[in-house]
Amino acid sequence: MSEVFEGYERQYCELSVNLSRKCNSAAQLADGEPKKQQISELKVGLDDADVLIRKMDLEARSLQSSLKATLLAKLREYKSDLNKLKKEVNKLTLTSANQAAHDLESGMMDPHAASANQRERLAMSTERLDQSSDRIRESRRIALETEELSVLILGDLHQQRETLLHSHNKLHGVDDAIDKSKKILTSMSRRISRNKWIMGSVIGVLILAIIIILYFKLFHH
């Protein structure tokens, strides 16, 4: 299995267990600032879990087909568990929001419970919190898209590197073949030169023998 995938998987499992504990703890808290803080931390943790799921998905899809199928099946289980956890956090958020709305309505009915300035400050604080959450989500989305693009670029670079290495190996093989051809041609050239010298010597001996024979025939009759 991919070591990169296993690293992401360990982080996700640890985060998932931690989020489940926090969710159970938040469900037992009374509505108030501590519970809101817990819900806020849970949402941040869910965003981190989504990022890890995406990373595992990208890593799994870059692997061989046999291993890819196994890891993607495991990912489906993780996604299903994460969706269940998201539903639980949404329930906590709705319950807390409904209680806050009820408290605000009660305060409005009771002139001594909350003044108009307090309600206005609460509304402004809520609006600022929503805006900050939106900016954080947008920043996370941009960071995730940038990371995905970086992974794709790294994948392309890895393929190009493999292609270049393959081409280099081919060129190295061609160089070896050329060297062997040079050695063979040199050896053949030496043999041809030696054969030429032998043939020249034989021809010279034959010519000399013919001259001697002709000499004896012409001058000894």
ROVEXSE-965206 format. One record per residue: residue number from 1; residue in three letters; chain; z, y, x of N, C-alpha, C in turn. Coordinates in nm, 4 decimals, decimal comma, always signed. Layout:
N
REC  pos  code  unit       n_Z       n_Y       n_X      ca_Z      ca_Y      ca_X       c_Z       c_Y       c_X
REC  NUM   ala     A         Z         Y         X         Z         Y         X         Z         Y         X
...
END
This chain:
221
REC  pos  code  unit       n_Z       n_Y       n_X      ca_Z      ca_Y      ca_X       c_Z       c_Y       c_X
REC    1   met     A   +0,0000   -0,1201   +0,0840   +0,0000   +0,0000   +0,0000   +0,0000   +0,1250   +0,0875
REC    2   ser     A   -0,0551   +0,2338   +0,0307   -0,0626   +0,3588   +0,1061   +0,0772   +0,4147   +0,1335
REC    3   glu     A   +0,1031   +0,4503   +0,2594   +0,2335   +0,5091   +0,2949   +0,2516   +0,6443   +0,2281
REC    4   val     A   +0,1420   +0,7192   +0,2132   +0,1494   +0,8503   +0,1472   +0,1917   +0,8320   +0,0016
REC    5   phe     A   +0,1301   +0,7355   -0,0683   +0,1650   +0,7091   -0,2079   +0,3105   +0,6667   -0,2196
REC    6   glu     A   +0,3550   +0,5791   -0,1299   +0,4943   +0,5324   -0,1342   +0,5918   +0,6483   -0,1146
REC    7   gly     A   +0,5551   +0,7438   -0,0280   +0,6417   +0,8603   -0,0068   +0,6546   +0,9423   -0,1339
REC    8   tyr     A   +0,5419   +0,9710   -0,1988   +0,5442   +1,0455   -0,3251   +0,6212   +0,9673   -0,4324
REC    9   glu     A   +0,6026   +0,8348   -0,4326   +0,6676   +0,7514   -0,5335   +0,8192   +0,7557   -0,5180
REC   10   arg     A   +0,8685   +0,7486   -0,3936   +1,0137   +0,7575   -0,3709   +1,0684   +0,8906   -0,4221
REC   11   gln     A   +0,9976   +0,9999   -0,3876   +1,0428   +1,1321   -0,4326   +1,0464   +1,1387   -0,5854
REC   12   tyr     A   +0,9428   +1,0838   -0,6490   +0,9363   +1,0901   -0,7956   +1,0498   +1,0097   -0,8594
REC   13   cys     A   +1,0727   +0,8883   -0,8093   +1,1777   +0,8041   -0,8678   +1,3159   +0,8701   -0,8544
REC   14   glu     A   +1,3434   +0,9271   -0,7373   +1,4714   +0,9966   -0,7184   +1,4830   +1,1155   -0,8138
REC   15   leu     A   +1,3730   +1,1914   -0,8270   +1,3737   +1,3071   -0,9154   +1,3892   +1,2647   -1,0610
REC   16   ser     A   +1,3223   +1,1567   -1,0994   +1,3292   +1,1086   -1,2370   +1,4714   +1,0666   -1,2744
REC   17   val     A   +1,5374   +0,9941   -1,1837   +1,6765   +0,9520   -1,2097   +1,7668   +1,0745   -1,2231
REC   18   asn     A   +1,7482   +1,1717   -1,1359   +1,8288   +1,2938   -1,1386   +1,8067   +1,3707   -1,2686
REC   19   leu     A   +1,6808   +1,3782   -1,3131   +1,6499   +1,4507   -1,4372   +1,7104   +1,3799   -1,5589
REC   20   ser     A   +1,7063   +1,2481   -1,5591   +1,7651   +1,1726   -1,6710   +1,9157   +1,1986   -1,6813
REC   21   arg     A   +1,9825   +1,2016   -1,5646   +2,1266   +1,2307   -1,5650   +2,1541   +1,3713   -1,6153
REC   22   lys     A   +2,0754   +1,4667   -1,5687   +2,0948   +1,6056   -1,6125   +2,0693   +1,6203   -1,7616
REC   23   cys     A   +1,9685   +1,5478   -1,8110   +1,9355   +1,5551   -1,9537   +2,0515   +1,5026   -2,0381
REC   24   asn     A   +2,1082   +1,3899   -1,9969   +2,2236   +1,3345   -2,0697   +2,3428   +1,4285   -2,0620
REC   25   ser     A   +2,3617   +1,4896   -1,9450   +2,4731   +1,5831   -1,9279   +2,4542   +1,7068   -2,0150
REC   26   ala     A   +2,3306   +1,7601   -2,0212   +2,3035   +1,8801   -2,1007   +2,3216   +1,8530   -2,2491
REC   27   ala     A   +2,2883   +1,7318   -2,2932   +2,3015   +1,6977   -2,4350   +2,4468   +1,6994   -2,4802
REC   28   gln     A   +2,5392   +1,6765   -2,3856   +2,6822   +1,6729   -2,4206   +2,7487   +1,8101   -2,4114
REC   29   leu     A   +2,6768   +1,9089   -2,3559   +2,7339   +2,0428   -2,3415   +2,7240   +2,1212   -2,4714
REC   30   ala     A   +2,8210   +2,2085   -2,4911   +2,8146   +2,2992   -2,6059   +2,7118   +2,4079   -2,5764
REC   31   asp     A   +2,6527   +2,4636   -2,6833   +2,5528   +2,5689   -2,6648   +2,6160   +2,6898   -2,5960
REC   32   gly     A   +2,5483   +2,7373   -2,4942   +2,5978   +2,8514   -2,4176   +2,5206   +2,8632   -2,2873
REC   33   glu     A   +2,5696   +2,9496   -2,1988   +2,5000   +2,9731   -2,0723   +2,4902   +2,8483   -1,9839
REC   34   pro     A   +2,5971   +2,7670   -1,9722   +2,5853   +2,6460   -1,8891   +2,4731   +2,5529   -1,9358
REC   35   lys     A   +2,4624   +2,5391   -2,0691   +2,3576   +2,4515   -2,1230   +2,2197   +2,5112   -2,0978
REC   36   lys     A   +2,2063   +2,6431   -2,1142   +2,0779   +2,7090   -2,0881   +2,0382   +2,6919   -1,9412
REC   37   gln     A   +2,1375   +2,7035   -1,8517   +2,1115   +2,6863   -1,7095   +2,0632   +2,5443   -1,6801
REC   38   gln     A   +2,1281   +2,4461   -1,7448   +2,0875   +2,3062   -1,7259   +1,9442   +2,2838   -1,7750
REC   39   ile     A   +1,9122   +2,3420   -1,8919   +1,7770   +2,3256   -1,9474   +1,6744   +2,3906   -1,8562
REC   40   ser     A   +1,7092   +2,5076   -1,8014   +1,6180   +2,5754   -1,7083   +1,5917   +2,4907   -1,5838
REC   41   glu     A   +1,6976   +2,4304   -1,5298   +1,6821   +2,3439   -1,4130   +1,5990   +2,2196   -1,4468
REC   42   leu     A   +1,6184   +2,1673   -1,5689   +1,5399   +2,0515   -1,6119   +1,3912   +2,0851   -1,6183
REC   43   lys     A   +1,3577   +2,2031   -1,6674   +1,2157   +2,2431   -1,6763   +1,1529   +2,2551   -1,5384
REC   44   val     A   +1,2282   +2,3119   -1,4445   +1,1776   +2,3224   -1,3072   +1,1562   +2,1821   -1,2485
REC   45   gly     A   +1,2528   +2,0930   -1,2750   +1,2403   +1,9558   -1,2262   +1,1207   +1,8836   -1,2871
REC   46   leu     A   +1,0935   +1,9095   -1,4155   +0,9776   +1,8485   -1,4814   +0,8477   +1,8969   -1,4187
REC   47   asp     A   +0,8435   +2,0250   -1,3837   +0,7249   +2,0790   -1,3157   +0,7051   +2,0092   -1,1807
REC   48   asp     A   +0,8149   +1,9893   -1,1071   +0,8063   +1,9197   -0,9778   +0,7591   +1,7751   -0,9966
REC   49   ala     A   +0,8070   +1,7119   -1,1040   +0,7652   +1,5739   -1,1324   +0,6156   +1,5679   -1,1634
REC   50   asp     A   +0,5674   +1,6680   -1,2398   +0,4231   +1,6748   -1,2685   +0,3415   +1,6858   -1,1398
REC   51   val     A   +0,3899   +1,7672   -1,0474   +0,3194   +1,7853   -0,9192   +0,3130   +1,6521   -0,8437
REC   52   leu     A   +0,4248   +1,5801   -0,8399   +0,4270   +1,4508   -0,7698   +0,3336   +1,3494   -0,8370
REC   53   ile     A   +0,3293   +1,3506   -0,9715   +0,2388   +1,2612   -1,0436   +0,0944   +1,2906   -1,0060
REC   54   arg     A   +0,0604   +1,4200   -0,9993   -0,0760   +1,4589   -0,9633   -0,1097   +1,4153   -0,8204
REC   55   lys     A   -0,0141   +1,4325   -0,7296   -0,0363   +1,3927   -0,5908   -0,0589   +1,2424   -0,5811
REC   56   met     A   +0,0239   +1,1641   -0,6533   +0,0069   +1,0191   -0,6514   -0,1285   +0,9798   -0,7098
REC   57   asp     A   -0,1698   +1,0495   -0,8151   -0,2975   +1,0205   -0,8784   -0,4135   +1,0446   -0,7808
REC   58   leu     A   -0,4089   +1,1579   -0,7116   -0,5141   +1,1898   -0,6146   -0,5179   +1,0882   -0,5012
REC   59   glu     A   -0,3996   +1,0504   -0,4518   -0,3928   +0,9541   -0,3419   -0,4441   +0,8180   -0,3870
REC   60   ala     A   -0,4058   +0,7756   -0,5088   -0,4481   +0,6444   -0,5590   -0,5993   +0,6377   -0,5742
REC   61   arg     A   -0,6597   +0,7453   -0,6228   -0,8048   +0,7457   -0,6459   -0,8853   +0,7487   -0,5162
REC   62   ser     A   -0,8214   +0,7823   -0,4051   -0,8923   +0,7855   -0,2773   -0,8885   +0,6515   -0,2047
REC   63   leu     A   -0,8192   +0,5517   -0,2636   -0,8036   +0,4221   -0,1977   -0,9083   +0,3226   -0,2450
REC   64   gln     A   -0,9038   +0,2000   -0,1897   -0,9989   +0,0958   -0,2268   -0,9781   +0,0532   -0,3715
REC   65   ser     A   -1,0835   -0,0033   -0,4310   -1,0824   -0,0339   -0,5754   -0,9693   -0,1280   -0,6145
REC   66   ser     A   -0,9464   -0,2338   -0,5372   -0,8432   -0,3313   -0,5729   -0,7046   -0,2683   -0,5743
REC   67   leu     A   -0,6746   -0,1900   -0,4731   -0,5437   -0,1236   -0,4654   -0,5351   -0,0084   -0,5650
REC   68   lys     A   -0,6469   +0,0601   -0,5877   -0,6493   +0,1736   -0,6796   -0,6079   +0,1306   -0,8199
REC   69   ala     A   -0,6599   +0,0180   -0,8698   -0,6284   -0,0288   -1,0046   -0,4786   -0,0547   -1,0211
REC   70   thr     A   -0,4177   -0,1157   -0,9209   -0,2732   -0,1458   -0,9275   -0,1902   -0,0174   -0,9325
REC   71   leu     A   -0,2245   +0,0782   -0,8466   -0,1472   +0,2026   -0,8405   -0,1664   +0,2878   -0,9651
REC   72   leu     A   -0,2874   +0,2901   -1,0203   -0,3118   +0,3682   -1,1416   -0,2368   +0,3089   -1,2604
REC   73   ala     A   -0,2256   +0,1753   -1,2651   -0,1468   +0,1119   -1,3718   +0,0003   +0,1517   -1,3597
REC   74   lys     A   +0,0506   +0,1549   -1,2375   +0,1891   +0,1980   -1,2151   +0,2070   +0,3455   -1,2541
REC   75   leu     A   +0,1066   +0,4260   -1,2241   +0,1118   +0,5680   -1,2589   +0,1196   +0,5894   -1,4093
REC   76   arg     A   +0,0489   +0,5066   -1,4848   +0,0539   +0,5202   -1,6316   +0,1960   +0,5014   -1,6833
REC   77   glu     A   +0,2690   +0,4101   -1,6231   +0,4092   +0,3888   -1,6630   +0,4933   +0,5115   -1,6291
REC   78   tyr     A   +0,4714   +0,5668   -1,5099   +0,5464   +0,6864   -1,4705   +0,5162   +0,8031   -1,5647
REC   79   lys     A   +0,3898   +0,8185   -1,6010   +0,3516   +0,9275   -1,6916   +0,4157   +0,9100   -1,8283
REC   80   ser     A   +0,4204   +0,7857   -1,8745   +0,4830   +0,7582   -2,0042   +0,6325   +0,7924   -2,0010
REC   81   asp     A   +0,7007   +0,7527   -1,8941   +0,8436   +0,7850   -1,8805   +0,8655   +0,9359   -1,8726
REC   82   leu     A   +0,7770   +1,0046   -1,8005   +0,7906   +1,1494   -1,7864   +0,7691   +1,2195   -1,9198
REC   83   asn     A   +0,6749   +1,1703   -1,9994   +0,6511   +1,2304   -2,1312   +0,7727   +1,2136   -2,2220
REC   84   lys     A   +0,8373   +1,0971   -2,2143   +0,9603   +1,0765   -2,2926   +1,0687   +1,1759   -2,2508
REC   85   leu     A   +1,0806   +1,1968   -2,1201   +1,1807   +1,2906   -2,0686   +1,1486   +1,4332   -2,1132
REC   86   lys     A   +1,0204   +1,4676   -2,1143   +0,9799   +1,6006   -2,1605   +1,0171   +1,6224   -2,3075
REC   87   lys     A   +0,9997   +1,5173   -2,3885   +1,0352   +1,5274   -2,5303   +1,1854   +1,5515   -2,5471
REC   88   glu     A   +1,2650   +1,4825   -2,4652   +1,4105   +1,5020   -2,4738   +1,4489   +1,6451   -2,4366
REC   89   val     A   +1,3849   +1,6978   -2,3303   +1,4147   +1,8353   -2,2891   +1,3694   +1,9344   -2,3954
REC   90   asn     A   +1,2558   +1,9074   -2,4602   +1,2086   +1,9956   -2,5670   +1,3061   +1,9961   -2,6848
REC   91   lys     A   +1,3624   +1,8788   -2,7152   +1,4628   +1,8721   -2,8222   +1,5842   +1,9577   -2,7878
REC   92   leu     A   +1,6291   +1,9469   -2,6627   +1,7432   +2,0279   -2,6195   +1,7106   +2,1764   -2,6280
REC   93   thr     A   +1,5874   +2,2123   -2,5873   +1,5463   +2,3530   -2,5904   +1,5438   +2,4057   -2,7335
REC   94   leu     A   +1,4867   +2,3265   -2,8249   +1,4794   +2,3694   -2,9661   +1,6177   +2,3803   -3,0277
REC   95   thr     A   +1,7035   +2,2838   -2,9959   +1,8403   +2,2876   -3,0496   +1,9134   +2,4115   -3,0007
REC   96   ser     A   +1,8990   +2,4414   -2,8715   +1,9652   +2,5583   -2,8142   +1,9083   +2,6877   -2,8732
REC   97   ala     A   +1,7756   +2,6907   -2,8911   +1,7126   +2,8110   -2,9469   +1,7537   +2,8324   -3,0915
REC   98   asn     A   +1,7600   +2,7240   -3,1683   +1,8007   +2,7356   -3,3092   +1,9442   +2,7845   -3,3209
REC   99   gln     A   +2,0307   +2,7328   -3,2315   +2,1704   +2,7755   -3,2347   +2,1827   +2,9224   -3,1964
REC  100   ala     A   +2,1023   +2,9652   -3,0969   +2,1061   +3,1054   -3,0560   +2,0576   +3,1956   -3,1686
REC  101   ala     A   +1,9540   +3,1492   -3,2405   +1,9037   +3,2278   -3,3532   +2,0074   +3,2363   -3,4642
REC  102   his     A   +2,0764   +3,1247   -3,4849   +2,1805   +3,1240   -3,5882   +2,2950   +3,2182   -3,5510
REC  103   asp     A   +2,3345   +3,2150   -3,4218   +2,4415   +3,3040   -3,3761   +2,3995   +3,4495   -3,3876
REC  104   leu     A   +2,2731   +3,4761   -3,3572   +2,2243   +3,6140   -3,3667   +2,2227   +3,6602   -3,5115
REC  105   glu     A   +2,1810   +3,5679   -3,6018   +2,1778   +3,6038   -3,7448   +2,3187   +3,6292   -3,7976
REC  106   ser     A   +2,4124   +3,5451   -3,7514   +2,5515   +3,5650   -3,7938   +2,6041   +3,6982   -3,7422
REC  107   gly     A   +2,5677   +3,7298   -3,6190   +2,6123   +3,8567   -3,5615   +2,5547   +3,9757   -3,6363
REC  108   met     A   +2,4295   +3,9615   -3,6825   +2,3668   +4,0710   -3,7572   +2,4328   +4,0887   -3,8935
REC  109   met     A   +2,4763   +3,9771   -3,9512   +2,5437   +3,9866   -4,0815   +2,6827   +4,0464   -4,0659
REC  110   asp     A   +2,7435   +4,0213   -3,9511   +2,8770   +4,0734   -3,9272   +2,8656   +4,1966   -3,8384
REC  111   pro     A   +2,8884   +4,3157   -3,8889   +2,8717   +4,4376   -3,8094   +2,9673   +4,4457   -3,6922
REC  112   his     A   +3,0747   +4,3713   -3,6964   +3,1720   +4,3750   -3,5872   +3,1378   +4,2728   -3,4780
REC  113   ala     A   +3,0438   +4,1791   -3,5050   +3,0152   +4,0728   -3,4080   +2,9217   +4,1200   -3,2969
REC  114   ala     A   +2,8221   +4,1948   -3,3362   +2,7255   +4,2411   -3,2349   +2,6637   +4,3712   -3,2815
REC  115   ser     A   +2,6454   +4,4621   -3,1906   +2,5854   +4,5916   -3,2226   +2,4350   +4,5853   -3,2049
REC  116   ala     A   +2,3659   +4,6874   -3,2498   +2,2200   +4,6927   -3,2358   +2,1801   +4,7002   -3,0896
REC  117   asn     A   +2,2587   +4,7676   -3,0076   +2,2275   +4,7764   -2,8642   +2,2359   +4,6404   -2,7965
REC  118   gln     A   +2,3341   +4,5620   -2,8378   +2,3485   +4,4295   -2,7792   +2,2293   +4,3406   -2,8150
REC  119   arg     A   +2,1870   +4,3499   -2,9426   +2,0710   +4,2708   -2,9848   +1,9453   +4,3128   -2,9087
REC  120   glu     A   +1,9338   +4,4438   -2,8862   +1,8170   +4,4940   -2,8143   +1,8171   +4,4463   -2,6692
REC  121   arg     A   +1,9350   +4,4504   -2,6069   +1,9441   +4,4028   -2,4693   +1,9134   +4,2538   -2,4600
REC  122   leu     A   +1,9606   +4,1782   -2,5593   +1,9343   +4,0355   -2,5618   +1,7839   +4,0080   -2,5744
REC  123   ala     A   +1,7186   +4,0849   -2,6606   +1,5738   +4,0675   -2,6789   +1,4981   +4,1011   -2,5509
REC  124   met     A   +1,5407   +4,2111   -2,4845   +1,4743   +4,2505   -2,3598   +1,4953   +4,1451   -2,2500
REC  125   ser     A   +1,6168   +4,0934   -2,2425   +1,6461   +3,9907   -2,1425   +1,5630   +3,8650   -2,1676
REC  126   thr     A   +1,5530   +3,8273   -2,2953   +1,4729   +3,7099   -2,3308   +1,3273   +3,7305   -2,2946
REC  127   glu     A   +1,2768   +3,8505   -2,3211   +1,1364   +3,8807   -2,2902   +1,1114   +3,8756   -2,1393
REC  128   arg     A   +1,2050   +3,9347   -2,0635   +1,1892   +3,9313   -1,9179   +1,1949   +3,7889   -1,8654
REC  129   leu     A   +1,2843   +3,7074   -1,9229   +1,2947   +3,5682   -1,8818   +1,1658   +3,4929   -1,9111
REC  130   asp     A   +1,1081   +3,5180   -2,0292   +0,9816   +3,4527   -2,0647   +0,8702   +3,4942   -1,9698
REC  131   gln     A   +0,8659   +3,6241   -1,9370   +0,7631   +3,6721   -1,8451   +0,7786   +3,6083   -1,7065
REC  132   ser     A   +0,9022   +3,5995   -1,6611   +0,9268   +3,5369   -1,5305   +0,8863   +3,3902   -1,5316
REC  133   ser     A   +0,9176   +3,3212   -1,6417   +0,8796   +3,1798   -1,6520   +0,7287   +3,1644   -1,6510
REC  134   asp     A   +0,6590   +3,2550   -1,7226   +0,5123   +3,2491   -1,7244   +0,4546   +3,2707   -1,5856
REC  135   arg     A   +0,5128   +3,3677   -1,5113   +0,4627   +3,3935   -1,3759   +0,4866   +3,2740   -1,2846
REC  136   ile     A   +0,6030   +3,2111   -1,3007   +0,6333   +3,0937   -1,2184   +0,5371   +2,9797   -1,2497
REC  137   arg     A   +0,5105   +2,9569   -1,3791   +0,4172   +2,8506   -1,4170   +0,2775   +2,8788   -1,3633
REC  138   glu     A   +0,2350   +3,0063   -1,3714   +0,1028   +3,0430   -1,3228   +0,0946   +3,0226   -1,1703
REC  139   ser     A   +0,2028   +3,0604   -1,1011   +0,2044   +3,0413   -0,9559   +0,1985   +2,8931   -0,9207
REC  140   arg     A   +0,2709   +2,8123   -0,9944   +0,2686   +2,6682   -0,9699   +0,1300   +2,6112   -0,9980
REC  141   arg     A   +0,0660   +2,6591   -1,1050   -0,0677   +2,6097   -1,1388   -0,1668   +2,6428   -1,0275
REC  142   ile     A   -0,1607   +2,7678   -0,9785   -0,2512   +2,8097   -0,8716   -0,2254   +2,7285   -0,7442
REC  143   ala     A   -0,0960   +2,7086   -0,7137   -0,0616   +2,6307   -0,5944   -0,1116   +2,4869   -0,6060
REC  144   leu     A   -0,0987   +2,4293   -0,7268   -0,1443   +2,2922   -0,7478   -0,2957   +2,2819   -0,7357
REC  145   glu     A   -0,3673   +2,3793   -0,7952   -0,5136   +2,3785   -0,7851   -0,5568   +2,3938   -0,6393
REC  146   thr     A   -0,4862   +2,4804   -0,5659   -0,5183   +2,4990   -0,4233   -0,4950   +2,3700   -0,3461
REC  147   glu     A   -0,3854   +2,3012   -0,3780   -0,3550   +2,1755   -0,3093   -0,4599   +2,0695   -0,3407
REC  148   glu     A   -0,5029   +2,0621   -0,4692   -0,6048   +1,9651   -0,5069   -0,7353   +1,9926   -0,4328
REC  149   leu     A   -0,7705   +2,1226   -0,4243   -0,8922   +2,1595   -0,3522   -0,8805   +2,1220   -0,2042
REC  150   ser     A   -0,7615   +2,1431   -0,1479   -0,7403   +2,1081   -0,0066   -0,7543   +1,9580   +0,0154
REC  151   val     A   -0,7027   +1,8797   -0,0803   -0,7145   +1,7339   -0,0689   -0,8605   +1,6905   -0,0722
REC  152   leu     A   -0,9384   +1,7534   -0,1638   -1,0803   +1,7202   -0,1728   -1,1537   +1,7571   -0,0437
REC  153   ile     A   -1,1214   +1,8756   +0,0097   -1,1850   +1,9192   +0,1347   -1,1500   +1,8250   +0,2489
REC  154   leu     A   -1,0224   +1,7860   +0,2554   -0,9806   +1,6920   +0,3610   -1,0524   +1,5582   +0,3461
REC  155   gly     A   -1,0716   +1,5157   +0,2187   -1,1449   +1,3918   +0,1965   -1,2885   +1,4005   +0,2456
REC  156   asp     A   -1,3530   +1,5155   +0,2163   -1,4906   +1,5353   +0,2639   -1,4959   +1,5377   +0,4165
REC  157   leu     A   -1,4008   +1,6066   +0,4772   -1,3976   +1,6133   +0,6238   -1,3756   +1,4750   +0,6846
REC  158   his     A   -1,2913   +1,3947   +0,6182   -1,2664   +1,2593   +0,6683   -1,3951   +1,1761   +0,6637
REC  159   gln     A   -1,4704   +1,1893   +0,5514   -1,5968   +1,1163   +0,5408   -1,6964   +1,1625   +0,6458
REC  160   gln     A   -1,7031   +1,2947   +0,6677   -1,7943   +1,3473   +0,7693   -1,7550   +1,2977   +0,9082
REC  161   arg     A   -1,6241   +1,2913   +0,9339   -1,5777   +1,2407   +1,0631   -1,6190   +1,0948   +1,0822
REC  162   glu     A   -1,6035   +1,0142   +0,9747   -1,6432   +0,8746   +0,9836   -1,7931   +0,8623   +1,0106
REC  163   thr     A   -1,8716   +0,9493   +0,9438   -2,0171   +0,9462   +0,9649   -2,0520   +0,9818   +1,1084
REC  164   leu     A   -1,9850   +1,0857   +1,1624   -2,0109   +1,1264   +1,3001   -1,9713   +1,0166   +1,3996
REC  165   leu     A   -1,8577   +0,9524   +1,3740   -1,8150   +0,8430   +1,4625   -1,9144   +0,7274   +1,4577
REC  166   his     A   -1,9626   +0,6988   +1,3361   -2,0612   +0,5909   +1,3216   -2,1887   +0,6253   +1,3978
REC  167   ser     A   -2,2338   +0,7510   +1,3857   -2,3537   +0,7954   +1,4575   -2,3324   +0,7902   +1,6079
REC  168   his     A   -2,2119   +0,8291   +1,6516   -2,1799   +0,8251   +1,7949   -2,1859   +0,6818   +1,8477
REC  169   asn     A   -2,1325   +0,5891   +1,7680   -2,1354   +0,4486   +1,8103   -2,2792   +0,3973   +1,8193
REC  170   lys     A   -2,3626   +0,4412   +1,7230   -2,5031   +0,4001   +1,7277   -2,5717   +0,4545   +1,8527
REC  171   leu     A   -2,5468   +0,5833   +1,8820   -2,6073   +0,6435   +2,0016   -2,5598   +0,5744   +2,1290
REC  172   his     A   -2,4320   +0,5372   +2,1304   -2,3789   +0,4653   +2,2466   -2,4503   +0,3315   +2,2635
REC  173   gly     A   -2,4770   +0,2643   +2,1498   -2,5496   +0,1384   +2,1550   -2,6925   +0,1569   +2,2041
REC  174   val     A   -2,7562   +0,2684   +2,1601   -2,8922   +0,2975   +2,2066   -2,8927   +0,3231   +2,3567
REC  175   asp     A   -2,7918   +0,3978   +2,4050   -2,7816   +0,4227   +2,5497   -2,7690   +0,2929   +2,6280
REC  176   asp     A   -2,6873   +0,2012   +2,5767   -2,6716   +0,0712   +2,6437   -2,8040   -0,0047   +2,6472
REC  177   ala     A   -2,8781   +0,0004   +2,5351   -3,0069   -0,0701   +2,5293   -3,1060   -0,0095   +2,6285
REC  178   ile     A   -3,1051   +0,1256   +2,6386   -3,1950   +0,1935   +2,7332   -3,1607   +0,1537   +2,8772
REC  179   asp     A   -3,0300   +0,1489   +2,9080   -2,9892   +0,1084   +3,0437   -3,0351   -0,0337   +3,0751
REC  180   lys     A   -3,0207   -0,1231   +2,9779   -3,0639   -0,2615   +2,9999   -3,2152   -0,2674   +3,0203
REC  181   ser     A   -3,2886   -0,1866   +2,9410   -3,4351   -0,1844   +2,9540   -3,4756   -0,1339   +3,0921
REC  182   lys     A   -3,4054   -0,0305   +3,1405   -3,4355   +0,0222   +3,2740   -3,4144   -0,0849   +3,3802
REC  183   lys     A   -3,3054   -0,1599   +3,3680   -3,2773   -0,2653   +3,4664   -3,3859   -0,3730   +3,4630
REC  184   ile     A   -3,4276   -0,4093   +3,3410   -3,5316   -0,5121   +3,3279   -3,6636   -0,4641   +3,3886
REC  185   leu     A   -3,7011   -0,3361   +3,3588   -3,8256   -0,2809   +3,4124   -3,8214   -0,2722   +3,5663
REC  186   thr     A   -3,7044   -0,2329   +3,6186   -3,6901   -0,2252   +3,7653   -3,7066   -0,3624   +3,8284
REC  187   ser     A   -3,6443   -0,4633   +3,7640   -3,6553   -0,5998   +3,8157   -3,7998   -0,6486   +3,8096
REC  188   met     A   -3,8686   -0,6180   +3,6997   -4,0092   -0,6578   +3,6855   -4,0959   -0,5893   +3,7910
REC  189   ser     A   -4,0677   -0,4587   +3,8149   -4,1447   -0,3846   +3,9150   -4,1283   -0,4458   +4,0535
REC  190   arg     A   -4,0059   -0,4868   +4,0860   -3,9818   -0,5502   +4,2155   -4,0574   -0,6822   +4,2266
REC  191   arg     A   -4,0550   -0,7608   +4,1198   -4,1260   -0,8884   +4,1221   -4,2774   -0,8672   +4,1379
REC  192   ile     A   -4,3317   -0,7670   +4,0672   -4,4757   -0,7378   +4,0772   -4,5119   -0,6980   +4,2200
REC  193   ser     A   -4,4252   -0,6123   +4,2806   -4,4519   -0,5706   +4,4200   -4,4484   -0,6898   +4,5136
REC  194   arg     A   -4,3515   -0,7791   +4,4957   -4,3415   -0,8971   +4,5810   -4,4613   -0,9892   +4,5615
REC  195   asn     A   -4,5020   -1,0037   +4,4328   -4,6180   -1,0889   +4,4057   -4,7466   -1,0304   +4,4673
REC  196   lys     A   -4,7581   -0,8967   +4,4605   -4,8744   -0,8310   +4,5207   -4,8782   -0,8561   +4,6722
REC  197   trp     A   -4,7621   -0,8472   +4,7351   -4,7560   -0,8686   +4,8814   -4,7935   -1,0127   +4,9159
REC  198   ile     A   -4,7437   -1,1068   +4,8361   -4,7756   -1,2488   +4,8601   -4,9254   -1,2730   +4,8422
REC  199   met     A   -4,9811   -1,2157   +4,7324   -5,1242   -1,2347   +4,7073   -5,2085   -1,1717   +4,8189
REC  200   gly     A   -5,1683   -1,0525   +4,8645   -5,2402   -0,9877   +4,9750   -5,2378   -1,0721   +5,1004
REC  201   ser     A   -5,1201   -1,1323   +5,1286   -5,1072   -1,2175   +5,2474   -5,1973   -1,3402   +5,2365
REC  202   val     A   -5,1978   -1,4014   +5,1159   -5,2819   -1,5213   +5,0949   -5,4292   -1,4862   +5,1114
REC  203   ile     A   -5,4705   -1,3735   +5,0525   -5,6107   -1,3307   +5,0631   -5,6475   -1,3046   +5,2102
REC  204   gly     A   -5,5558   -1,2377   +5,2838   -5,5801   -1,2112   +5,4254   -5,5983   -1,3400   +5,5053
REC  205   val     A   -5,5124   -1,4404   +5,4789   -5,5210   -1,5697   +5,5482   -5,6525   -1,6381   +5,5139
REC  206   leu     A   -5,6911   -1,6310   +5,3869   -5,8169   -1,6946   +5,3454   -5,9370   -1,6284   +5,4127
REC  207   ile     A   -5,9352   -1,4972   +5,4185   -6,0450   -1,4250   +5,4829   -6,0538   -1,4621   +5,6323
REC  208   leu     A   -5,9358   -1,4662   +5,6947   -5,9320   -1,5031   +5,8372   -5,9861   -1,6445   +5,8586
REC  209   ala     A   -5,9464   -1,7347   +5,7681   -5,9925   -1,8735   +5,7798   -6,1430   -1,8813   +5,7623
REC  210   ile     A   -6,1971   -1,8051   +5,6674   -6,3426   -1,8050   +5,6436   -6,4160   -1,7512   +5,7661
REC  211   ile     A   -6,3638   -1,6457   +5,8255   -6,4272   -1,5878   +5,9453   -6,4297   -1,6889   +6,0598
REC  212   ile     A   -6,3170   -1,7590   +6,0770   -6,3093   -1,8584   +6,1851   -6,4117   -1,9702   +6,1616
REC  213   ile     A   -6,4165   -2,0155   +6,0362   -6,5113   -2,1244   +6,0035   -6,6549   -2,0805   +6,0278
REC  214   leu     A   -6,6882   -1,9590   +5,9825   -6,8238   -1,9074   +6,0016   -6,8548   -1,8921   +6,1515
REC  215   tyr     A   -6,7560   -1,8500   +6,2268   -6,7756   -1,8313   +6,3709   -6,8133   -1,9632   +6,4374
REC  216   phe     A   -6,7371   -2,0678   +6,4042   -6,7649   -2,1984   +6,4643   -6,8996   -2,2532   +6,4214
REC  217   lys     A   -6,9371   -2,2310   +6,2999   -7,0655   -2,2833   +6,2504   -7,1829   -2,2101   +6,3147
REC  218   leu     A   -7,1697   -2,0817   +6,3326   -7,2801   -2,0021   +6,3833   -7,2967   -2,0150   +6,5348
REC  219   phe     A   -7,1899   -2,0229   +6,6051   -7,1994   -2,0164   +6,7509   -7,1832   -2,1517   +6,8208
REC  220   his     A   -7,1626   -2,2559   +6,7493   -7,1467   -2,3876   +6,8144   -7,2530   -2,4874   +6,7693
REC  221   his     A   -7,3626   -2,4462   +6,7124   -7,4743   -2,5327   +6,6765   -7,5812   -2,5229   +6,7821
END
